[in-house]
């Protein structure tokens, strides 16, 4: 688990160079690690840094007690003596070589322009691989070697992250769908874009607005809806909530999308089938063997609908099986009714 590795490296004051393609969560992983440890840290987006204003400081005239005038640097507020960790994001995309030079000094001496940062423990950086679509620079080997840890993240969605944010079932559904994509599509749909997709889905948006047209968004949407319906049905069944079940079945979309889920196991079918309209019950019995078995195993409970099926199509194999089950029951009912005064 990468989080455990990050925590270990930070605990032992090791400088880390984290490498990986865009959209796999390098930044979030490092920020979360610093937050878990409660260290005082500062974040820099290397491509947008001004080496003086953001980091080294700007020169200002200072007059000594003797009246001598000289230049000194005013350090940025973020670079304080209490600073414990510094994170340089997109470290191989600097807008000035002076940034990398200053970092070399930091790693070697824990100083900036000779000024000591007494509590500084680690310098961490995240880089994109050479050859990415946007321009990156190859780090100087000597500087790269100053980071004790070189770790490359795999280009894949993190199940731990997705399950914490979206739940295990949606995480499994989305990541399984992503794993089945072609390499070209995976390049277009980064793990970050997959996260955006579930973000939009969770607020009722259309995932097709997030994904490229070449992706099979309809398949993902269907699988997510099916998983959502499965969760809802599971909660209804657990509570044996008849009113909630009726409300759920009122929606034609819910019903049509959950037919296979209803037939998935005997317990669900036994609970839902009596709540269906007669039209839907007839549809189930004509198309689903599971529903036919339910009637055959409980002929007395479903005598009326069984009798209708048998009369409608007496020559079908199912009707012939029904006949053997329901004729004795119908005969008993007739004689019992006749015996009533």
C-alpha positions in Angstrom: 0.0 0.0 0.0 1.6 3.3 -1.1 0.2 5.3 1.8 2.2 3.1 4.3 5.4 3.6 2.3 4.9 7.3 2.2 4.3 7.4 6.0 7.5 5.3 6.6 9.6 7.6 4.4 8.4 10.7 6.1 8.9 9.2 9.6 12.5 8.4 8.7 13.2 11.8 7.1 13.9 10.5 3.6 13.7 12.7 0.5 11.3 11.3 -2.0 11.1 11.6 -5.8 7.6 10.3 -6.9 7.3 9.6 -10.6 4.1 8.8 -12.5 1.9 9.8 -15.5 -0.6 12.6 -15.2 -3.9 12.0 -13.4 -2.8 9.2 -11.0 -3.0 11.3 -7.8 0.7 12.0 -7.0 -0.2 15.4 -5.5 -3.0 14.1 -3.4 -1.0 11.2 -2.1 1.8 13.5 -0.8 -0.5 16.2 0.6 -2.5 13.6 2.4 0.7 12.0 3.9 1.8 15.4 5.2 -1.7 16.0 6.7 -1.7 12.6 8.4 1.6 13.3 10.0 0.6 16.8 11.0 3.9 18.3 9.7 4.2 22.0 8.8 4.7 21.9 5.1 4.6 24.1 2.0 3.5 23.2 -1.5 5.0 24.7 -4.7 3.8 24.2 -8.3 7.2 24.3 -9.9 6.1 25.6 -13.4 4.5 28.7 -11.9 7.1 29.5 -9.3 9.0 32.7 -9.3 12.4 31.7 -7.8 12.8 35.0 -5.9 9.3 36.0 -4.8 8.1 32.5 -3.9 11.3 30.9 -2.7 14.6 32.7 -2.3 13.2 36.1 -1.3 13.5 39.5 -2.8 16.4 41.9 -2.1 15.8 45.0 0.0 18.1 47.7 1.2 19.0 47.4 4.9 20.7 50.0 7.0 22.9 48.8 9.9 23.2 50.4 13.3 26.4 52.1 12.0 24.4 53.6 9.1 25.9 51.2 6.6 23.7 50.3 3.7 23.6 46.8 2.2 21.2 44.4 0.5 19.5 41.5 2.3 16.8 39.1 1.2 13.2 39.2 2.6 12.2 35.6 2.9 8.7 34.7 1.8 6.2 34.0 4.6 5.8 30.4 3.6 9.6 29.7 4.1 9.6 29.9 7.9 11.9 28.5 10.5 9.2 26.1 11.6 8.9 24.5 8.2 9.3 20.7 8.3 8.5 19.6 4.7 8.6 21.1 1.2 6.8 19.6 -1.7 7.7 20.5 -5.3 4.9 19.4 -7.7 5.8 18.9 -11.4 9.4 19.3 -10.5 10.7 18.5 -13.9 8.8 21.4 -15.5 10.6 24.4 -13.9 10.3 27.9 -15.5 13.9 28.7 -14.3 17.0 26.6 -13.6 17.5 28.7 -10.5 14.6 26.7 -8.9 16.5 23.5 -9.3 19.7 25.1 -8.1 18.1 26.3 -5.0 16.6 22.8 -4.3 20.1 21.3 -4.6 21.2 23.6 -1.8 18.2 22.7 0.2 18.8 19.0 0.0 22.5 19.3 0.7 22.5 21.8 3.5 18.8 22.5 4.5 19.5 26.2 3.6 18.2 28.7 1.1 20.9 31.2 0.0 22.9 30.2 3.1 20.0 30.7 5.6 19.3 27.7 7.7 15.9 26.1 8.0 16.4 24.5 11.4 13.4 22.2 11.4 13.3 21.2 7.8 13.1 17.4 7.6 12.3 16.4 4.0 12.1 17.7 0.4 9.7 15.7 -1.7 9.0 16.2 -5.4 6.6 14.7 -8.0 7.7 14.4 -11.6 6.1 13.3 -14.9 7.8 10.7 -17.1 10.0 11.8 -19.9 8.1 11.8 -23.2 4.8 13.0 -21.7 2.6 15.0 -24.0 3.6 18.3 -22.4 7.2 19.5 -22.1 9.4 18.1 -19.3 13.0 18.4 -18.5 15.4 15.6 -17.7 16.6 16.1 -14.2 20.3 16.4 -13.6 21.6 13.0 -12.5 23.5 14.6 -9.5 20.3 16.3 -8.3 18.2 13.2 -8.9 20.6 11.2 -6.8 20.0 13.5 -3.8 16.6 11.9 -3.3 17.0 8.7 -1.3 13.7 7.3 -2.6 12.8 7.0 -6.3 9.3 5.5 -6.6 7.2 5.1 -9.8 3.5 4.9 -9.4 1.6 2.5 -11.7 -0.8 4.1 -14.2 -3.9 2.7 -12.7 -6.8 3.9 -10.5 -6.3 3.4 -6.7 -9.0 1.1 -5.4 -8.4 2.4 -1.8 -8.9 6.0 -2.9 -11.9 5.2 -5.1 -13.6 3.0 -2.5 -13.1 5.6 0.3 -14.7 8.3 -1.9 -17.4 6.4 -3.8 -17.9 3.1 -2.0 -16.5 -0.3 -2.7 -19.1 -1.4 -5.2 -18.9 1.7 -7.4 -15.1 1.6 -7.1 -15.0 -2.0 -8.3 -17.5 -1.3 -11.1 -15.6 1.8 -12.4 -12.1 0.3 -12.1 -13.2 -3.0 -13.8 -14.6 -1.0 -16.7 -11.4 1.1 -16.9 -9.2 -2.0 -16.9 -11.0 -3.3 -19.9 -10.2 -0.2 -22.0 -7.6 -0.2 -24.7 -4.2 1.3 -23.9 -5.1 4.3 -26.2 -8.4 4.9 -24.3 -6.6 4.6 -20.9 -4.3 7.3 -22.0 -7.3 9.5 -22.8 -9.1 8.5 -19.6 -6.7 9.0 -16.8 -7.5 7.8 -13.2 -8.2 11.5 -12.5 -10.8 11.6 -15.3 -12.3 8.4 -14.0 -12.7 10.2 -10.6 -14.3 13.1 -12.4 -16.7 10.7 -14.1 -17.9 9.3 -10.7 -18.1 12.8 -9.2 -20.5 13.8 -12.0 -22.5 10.5 -11.8 -22.9 10.9 -8.0 -24.6 14.3 -8.4 -26.9 13.0 -11.1 -25.0 14.2 -14.1 -24.3 12.5 -17.5 -21.0 10.6 -17.5 -21.0 11.0 -21.3 -20.2 14.7 -20.8 -17.0 13.7 -19.0 -15.7 10.8 -21.1 -14.4 11.0 -24.6 -16.8 9.8 -27.3 -14.6 6.8 -28.1 -15.2 5.3 -24.7 -18.1 3.0 -24.0 -19.8 5.3 -21.6 -23.2 3.6 -21.9 -21.7 0.4 -20.6 -20.2 2.1 -17.6 -23.5 3.9 -16.9 -25.5 0.7 -17.1 -23.1 -1.1 -14.8 -23.2 1.8 -12.2 -27.0 1.9 -12.3 -27.2 -1.8 -11.9 -24.9 -1.7 -8.9 -26.9 1.2 -7.4 -30.1 -0.7 -7.9 -28.6 -3.8 -6.3 -27.6 -1.8 -3.3 -31.1 -0.3 -3.0 -32.8 -3.7 -3.4 -30.4 -5.2 -0.8 -31.4 -2.6 1.7 -35.1 -3.1 1.0 -34.8 -6.9 1.3 -32.8 -6.6 4.5 -35.5 -4.5 6.2 -38.4 -6.4 4.5 -39.8 -3.0 3.7 -42.9 -3.6 1.6 -43.8 0.0 1.2 -40.2 0.9 0.0 -40.3 -2.0 -2.4 -43.6 -0.8 -3.9 -42.3 2.7 -4.2 -39.1 1.4 -5.9 -41.2 -0.7 -8.4 -43.4 2.3 -9.3 -40.5 3.5 -11.4 -40.5 1.8 -14.8 -36.8 2.5 -15.1 -36.1 0.9 -11.8 -38.2 -2.1 -12.7 -36.9 -2.7 -16.2 -33.2 -2.3 -15.0 -33.6 -4.6 -12.1 -35.4 -7.6 -13.6 -32.3 -9.8 -13.6 -31.4 -8.6 -10.0 -34.9 -9.6 -8.8 -34.4 -13.1 -10.3 -30.8 -13.4 -9.0 -31.8 -15.3 -5.9 -34.9 -17.0 -4.5 -35.2 -14.8 -1.4 -35.4 -11.6 -3.5 -37.8 -13.1 -6.0 -40.1 -14.5 -3.3 -40.3 -11.1 -1.7 -40.7 -9.0 -4.8 -42.9 -11.2 -7.0 -46.2 -10.9 -4.9 -45.8 -7.1 -5.1 -45.7 -7.0 -8.9 -48.8 -6.1 -11.0 -50.5 -9.0 -12.7 -49.1 -7.8 -16.0 -45.6 -7.9 -14.7 -46.1 -11.3 -13.1 -47.3 -12.7 -16.4 -44.2 -11.2 -18.1 -41.9 -12.8 -15.5 -43.6 -16.2 -15.9 -43.3 -16.1 -19.7 -39.6 -15.1 -19.7 -37.9 -16.2 -16.5 -37.4 -19.8 -15.4 -36.8 -18.6 -11.9 -40.3 -17.2 -11.7 -41.7 -20.5 -13.1 -39.9 -22.5 -10.5 -41.2 -20.2 -7.8 -44.8 -20.9 -8.9 -44.2 -24.7 -9.2 -42.7 -24.8 -5.7 -45.5 -22.7 -4.2 -48.6 -23.6 -6.2 -51.1 -23.0 -3.5 -49.8 -19.5 -2.8 -49.9 -18.6 -6.5 -52.9 -20.6 -7.5 -54.8 -17.8 -9.3 -51.9 -16.7 -11.5 -51.0 -20.4 -12.1 -54.5 -21.2 -13.2 -54.4 -18.2 -15.7 -51.1 -19.3 -17.2 -52.3 -22.9 -17.6 -55.5 -21.8 -19.4 -53.7 -19.3 -21.6 -51.2 -21.8 -23.0 -52.1 -25.3 -22.0 -49.7 -27.0 -24.4 -46.5 -25.4 -23.1 -44.1 -27.5 -21.0 -44.5 -25.1 -18.1 -48.4 -25.3 -18.3 -48.2 -29.1 -18.3 -46.1 -29.0 -15.1 -48.5 -26.5 -13.6 -51.5 -28.6 -14.4 -50.2 -31.4 -12.3 -49.7 -29.0 -9.4 -52.8 -26.9 -9.5 -55.6 -29.4 -10.6 -55.6 -31.1 -7.3 -55.7 -27.8 -5.5 -58.5 -26.5 -7.7 -60.5 -29.7 -7.1 -60.0 -29.4 -3.3 -61.2 -25.8 -3.4 -64.3 -26.8 -5.5 -65.3 -29.5 -3.0 -64.6 -27.3 0.0 -66.7 -24.5 -1.5 -69.5 -27.0 -2.3 -69.5 -28.3 1.2 -70.1 -24.9 2.7 -73.8 -24.4 3.8 
